Each structure stands twice: as C-alpha cells, then as structure tokens.
Amino acid sequence: MREFIVEADGGSRGNPGPAGYGAVVIDAATGETLAERAEYIGVATNNVAEYRGLIAGLRAAHELDPTATVHVRMDSKLVIEQMSGRWKIKHPDMKPLAFEAARVFPPAQVTYEWIPREQNKHADRLANEAMDAGKRGERWSAADSTAELEAADAKAASAAGGHAPTAAEGTRTTVAEGTRTTAAEGAGTTAAAPSSGWAPADMGAPATFVLLRHGETPLTPQKRFSGSGGSDPALSAAGREQAERVGAALARRGTVQAIVSSPLARTRETAGIVAARLGLDVTVEEGLRETDFGAWEGLTFGEVRERYPDDLTAWLADPEARPTGGGESFAATAERVAAARDKLIAAYAGRTVLLVTHVTPIKTLVRLALGAPPESLFRMELSAASLSAIAYYADGNASVRLFNDTSHLRG
C-alpha cells in the first residue's frame, strides 16, 4: 500500500480578507513531490482557507491512489486537533468543511500531525502564490510556481544555520501582516498547544505581549458591566493617574518596542498616556476590544441577576451563551481574540509589544496560553491598570510570565 504525506496551509490577508490555500502531496517513501494544489478563494478567514487547503490536498492524494494511507501535516493546531477528534467543532463555518475533508478517505487511512510553521514552507508558499495571483486577477498556475524550489532553498539555508528570505515570505509578513494559522476556534479549543518540556534554546526571541488592562473609568469601582456595546466611557481622574504610573514603570524597564490598543476610548486614552512617556506611536487593533455585554451594559452583577436570572445562569454555565439582547458570547470573543493574537505574533515576531486592552481579552489570552478550560475566565482576578505578560515562541509554545501585577500602582 502506498503512503502519501499531505502538507497544507491557508492564509487570509485581513482575517477575513483576500484568502488562498496551498497543498502538496509527497511520496512518503521517496520524498518526491507528486502534486501541488493552490487557489485564491476570495474573502475568507484563515481557518476557512486552512480547511480548503486540507480538502484540496486530500483530494489530490485520492486522485493519485484512493487506497493509499495519508499522513496530514499542517501548522494549524485548530484543524489538526479538530480532524483528530480531540477538539469539538462549534463554529458553523467549520463544520461542513471538516465533514467534507473527512469524506475524502476512510478515516482509518488518514492520520494527522501538527508541525511548526517553519516545516510547512512548501504549502505556505503555494498559499501566498495563490493570494498574489488573485490580487492580480489571475488564477494560480502550477507551471509558474516556484514554491517547491523556494521551500527547498529555505530548508537548506535553515540546515546551514542561515536564513534565505523569499518574495513569498516577504508577502506573508508585510502584506498579509500575520497569517499565522493557529487561532483557537471559540471557547471549546485552546491555542497552539505547547509540547512537553522547555522550549528549545534555538527557538529565537519570542514575541512577548505585555498585557495592560486600561485604567479606571467611572464604572470600574462600581463593578458594572462595561463592554464594547455600551457608553464607551473615558478614564476617570484615578484612571489617568494609573496610566501615568504604568508609563513611568515601563519607561524604567525600557523593554516595550511597540504599543497596540483596543479601539475603545478607555484603552486608547490609557495607551496614549503610556505612549507619550515611552515616545512610541499607538496602533489600533479591533480584535482587542472588550466583549459586547448586550442589555447588561452599565448594570451590576446583582442587577443582571435580578432582571435576567435565566440568561445569566446560562451565560455562567456555557461559553456559547450570549448576554441578553444580542451580546457577544465568550466563545465568539475567544475566536476573535485568538485571531488577533495570531496576527500580532506574526507582525511582531521577536519583539516586546504592549497590548492595551480589557478584562476578557486578557483573561482569554492567558487561558489559551495555559490550555485552560473556558470556566477559568471566572477564576481570575484582573485589576485596573494591571500588567500581565505572555511569550509566544516560533514552535507554538506559549509561556505566561506575569499576571495581574499592580506593584507599579503602589507607593
């Protein structure tokens, strides 16, 4: 019986944005490339593009030999874990794609393995070629593809200890600006799961996110729900003082190289105060906004329990449940935050970045880094103007280095 290796990848320049996939079928015995597939698929998310790449790779392998065994290798933890049956598939866009992929071969003939992105360069380059072709209004052409050659050159350079940047790689980094494809899908999954043991010494400098919760607003001491669907309050005098103290503390440390903020007023104001102290500009990332708490915005927990007891009970028990009035579930928040995380990891690889955001996004980033269950969100305390930190390595490992530090606010 023949054995094939299918390597697949997908990317989206915007997530969602212009997207494409790439897949390659390799003879497991000889290492020979047997087939390549790539296609521009229009506007889609990273995850949809990844699944489309998987389906194309499996179909190409099936055309070669429907009786073969297939070993799938991808750098998308989401797709690998879901297709292996270890993670539930909750997102409605993913379910039909996963079902389609599972139908190509009998399940007993297919195995799945997650690999670091550096080991998936052939499929990665095919996906970028497809997106570049789509941008030009053309179809991807196998005859014009240089993906296999570029992947081989990169592999040789890596083995020699060097690095050979390519046109496709440059597009991935600058135009796509972060199409790393390990976003967790909803609250039913975790981020790219770290392997056992310590990160190897040769992984290089991680992307380090220093996570700053905004300073106090008038609603903060009253413990009222204050998400992205309410009044969008500015900082109070106390909150501005907290931001000044954060800025002074970070200036003394001298490690922050860039600042990214949620679009909401309280975070942009906090970020602006810190940025003025550090001499940096502020970039706004929509994915870092707080959860929309719907009809609960501006209410205390007690008031919500009194007015909407059934909805609150469901929300506390199920990450898929939404607040009254069409708010955002924690599962939806997790998907959004994970996508923003992956985009920023790719954009700021090897750098230390201050992310000025909110309670739920910070707790979600910590939860995903630890591989903790959704209910862990209710077991973390996060103070106003507190600092946390997570380091993300090139192989998908994440290390929580600090949580809810408020020492800079004392004295």
N, C-alpha and C positions, 0 to 999 in steps of 0.2 A: 504493500500500500504506500502511495506517495505521501509525503509530508510537506506542507507549504507553511511559510511564515507570511502573515499579512501584517504590514505596518500601515497605520492610517492616522490621519490628523485632519483637523479643520480649524479655521480661524475666521474671525469677524472683525473688521476694522470699524469698531464703534460699539459692538455688542449690545443691541443689534446694530448691524451695519452691513456694508458690502461684504459678502462671505464666500468662501470657497473651501473645497476639500482636496485632499490628495491621498492616494493609497498605492501601495506597491505589493506585489506578490513575489516571494522569493522561494527558490528551491531550498529546502532545509538541508539537503544533503550536500549541495554544491555551492550554495550562496549566490547562485545566478539569479538575476532579476528576470522574472518570467512575464510580468505585466505591470503596467502603470496606468493609473486612472486619476484624473483630476477634472474638476468642473467648477465654474463660477455659478453660484446658486442664487444670486440676488441678495436682498436684505434678509439676514437671519442672525441668530445668536451663535456664539461659539459652540454651545452644546449641540445645537441642531447640525451645524457643519461637521462636528466630530462624528455624530451618528451617521450622517450621509457618507462620510469617508469610510466608516466601517462597513456600511452596506455595500458600497462600490467595491471595496477590497474583497469582501466575501463573495460577491457575485463574480468578480474576475477569477477568483480561485475556483469557483464552481464550474465556470466555463472551461477551465483547464482540465479539471478532473473532479466530478461530483462525488467520487468515492474517497478522495484524499482526506487525511486528517489535517486540521488547520490550527496553527498556534498564532493568536492575535496578540500583537504588541502595540500598545498606544501609551502616550504620555498623559492621557486624560484619565485621571483617577475615577471621575464620575462614571464614564462609560464602562470602564473595566469592572468596577465594583457592581454596577447595576447589571451588566450582562453576566457576571459570575453569580448573581443571585444574592450577593451579600448586602446590597443596599436596595431599599424599596424605590420604585419609580413612581413619583407622585405628580410630577409636572405633566400636564395634559399634552404638551408638545412632544415629550419624550416617549410616552407610552407607545404610540403607533410606530415610531421609528425603531424602538427596541424590539417590538413584535416582528417588524419586517426583517430586522437583522437576524433574529432567532430562527426564522423560517428558511433561510438560505441553505443551511446544512442541518442535518440531525444534530441535536445538542451534544451527543456523545462524541461527535467528530471534531468539536471545537473547544479549545482551551484559551484562557485569557491571562495576559501578564501586563502589569504596569511597568513602564520603563521611564527613566528620566528623559527630559526633552532633548538633551544632547545626543541621545541614542536613537532619536526619531527624525533625524535631519532630512532623510530622503523624502518621507511623506510631507514633512514640514515645507520643504522647498516646492514640492508639487502643489501644495495648497496655495502658497504665495504666487506661484506662476499662474495658477487659475485666477486668483484675485487680480493680478496685474493684467491678465488678458481681458477679464471682464471690465476693468477700468477703461481699457482701450476700445471696448465694444466688440471684442473678438472672442472666439472660442479657444480654449486651451488646445495646443497641438502637441502630440507626442513627438512628432518629428523635430520640433523646435525646442524640446525640453532639454535643459542641461542639469536637471535636478540630481540625476544619478551621479554625474561627474562631480558636481559641487559637493554632494554628500560624501563621496569618496575622498575628495581633497580635504574636506573638513576633518574627516576621520583620521587621515594620515597626519594632518597638522596637529590634531589632538594627541595622537600617539607619540609625536615628536616633542610634545610639550609646548607647542606654539598655538597660534590661532590664525585661521585664514578667513577673514570676513568676505562675504559674497554679496552680490546685489540682492538676492532674495532675502538674506539675513538682514540687510540694511532696511529693506522694506518692512520686514516684520517688526523691527524695533522702532523705526521712526514714523512710518505712515500708519501701520496698524496700531502702534503705540500700546503694546501689551496684549497680545493674543494668547498668552499663556493659558492652556486649556485644562485647568484643574479646578474650575469653580464647583463648589458643592451645590447640589441641586436641592434647594429647600432645606427645611429643618430635619429631614429624615436621613441626611447624609452628613459626612464630615469632610473637611478639607483633605487635600492630598496627604494621605496617612504616612507619618514618618516610619521609617524602618527601625528595627530594634537597634539599640546601642547608640553610641555617639556619632555625630556627623563626621565623616572622614576629614582629615586635615587638608586635603587638596580641593575642597568644595569651593574655595574662594570666599571673599567677603559676602555676607548675606545682605539682602535688602532688609533693613531694620526700620520698623514702623514704631515711632514714639506716639502713643495714642493719648491725646489730650481731650478730656471732656470739657466743654465750654464752661465759662464762669457762670455764677448765679444770675438768674433772672428774677423778677418779682414773683414768679410762680414756683421757683425752686424750693424756698423754705416752707411753702405751704403744701409741698408734695402733691402737686396737681399734675395730671397727665398733660404733657406738653410735647406734641409730636410735630409732624410736618403738615398736618391738616388744620391747625388751629390759628391763633392770633399772631404767631411768629414774633414773640417778644424780644426786645433788646436786652442787653445786660443791665443789671441794677448797678448802683454805685459800688456795692460789695463785689459784684462780678467783675467790674472793671479793675478794681484793686487786685483781685485774684489773678486776672490776666497779666497785670504788671509784674506780680511776683513770679509767675511762671516764666515770663520773658527774662527776668533777671536770673533765675535759676538756670535756664537753658543757655543763656549767654555765658555764664560761668563755666558750664560744661563744654561749650564750643563744639558740639558734635552734629547738630542739625544742619543739613545741607539744602533742604527744600521744605516748603510748607504747602500742604493741601488741605482744603477746608470743605466741609458741608456747605450747601448753598444757603442755609437758613441764617437769619440775621444774627443770632447769638453766637454762632460759630464763626461767621465772617468777622464779627466785631472782635471776638477773642483772638482770632488768627491775626487780624490787623495790628492789634496791640503788641503781640509777640513778634510779628514780622518787623515792626518798626524798631524793636530792640535788637533784633538779630541782623537787620539790614538785608532781608530777603523779600521776595515777592510771594504772593499767595495765589495758588491755582485752585479753582473750584471744581469739585468732583460731585456730581449729582448722586452717585451711588452711596455717598456717606451720609445722606440725610436721615433724620430720625423716622421711625415708624409713624404712619398715619393712624392715630387712635380714634378716628371717626367721631361719633357723637360723644365720646368720653373726653375729648379735648377740653381742658380747663377745669375738669372735675377732679375731686379727690377720690382715692380708692373707696372710701366709705360711701361717697355719693353715688359712685357707679354701682356698688353692691346694692344700694337701696333702690336705685332706679332700674337697673338692668341685671338682676341677680342671675338669671339663667344664662344670659350671654357671657357674663363674667366667669361663671363656673365653667362653661365650655372653653373659654379662652385660656383659663388656667390649666386645663387638662389636655388641650390639643393644640399643637403649634400651627395646624392648618386653620383653626378657628379665627375669625376676624372680629374686631371690635364692632359694636353696634353702629349701624349707619354706614356700612361700606368701608370701614377702615382696612388697614393692611395687616395680614397675619404675620406671625413671626417666621413662618416658613417662607413667605414671599420676601420678607426682609432679609432672611439668610441668603436667599438666592441672589438678591440684588447686591448685598454686601460682599459676598464671595466673588461675584463678577468684578466688582470694583477693586477688590483685593488683588485679583489676578492681573488686572490691567496695570495696577500701580507697581506690583512686584516686577513686572516686565519693564516698565518705564523707568524704575529707579533701582535696578539691579546693582548691588554692591554699595548702595548709598543709605544714609540715615535720613528719614523723612518724618516730619511732624504731621500727623493727621489730626486735625481739629474737628471733632465730631460729637456724638451723643451717647447716651447710656446704651441703647440697644445695639447700635453698630459696634461699639467697643466690646460689649459682652459677647456679641456674636463672633467677632474676630478671635477672641480668647477661646470661646467654646470650640470653634472649628479647629484652632491650632492644637487644642488638647484632645480633640476627638471625643468631646463630652456630649451627653445627650441633651436634647432641647430643654428639658426641665432644669438644667443647670443655670439657665438665664435667671431663674428666680432665686438662686442660691449665691449670687454675687452682689456685693455692695460696691457701688461706684460713686464716689463723691464728686461734687462740682469742682472743676479745675484740677482734678487728679490726673496723674500720669501713669500710664502702663506702657509696656514695650514688648514687641514680638519680633523675632528674627526669622527670616524665611531663606532657606538655602536652595541651591540650584537643583537638588535632587528631590524637592518636595517636602523635606523636613521643615518643621516649624518649632521654634523654641520660645516659650513665654519667659521673658527675663524680668518683668516687673509688673506689678498690678496694684492699682489704687494707691499710689504713692502721693501723700499730701504733705510731706515734710517741708516742702518749699513754702507752704502757706502758714507755717508756724514761726513765731519769733519775729 
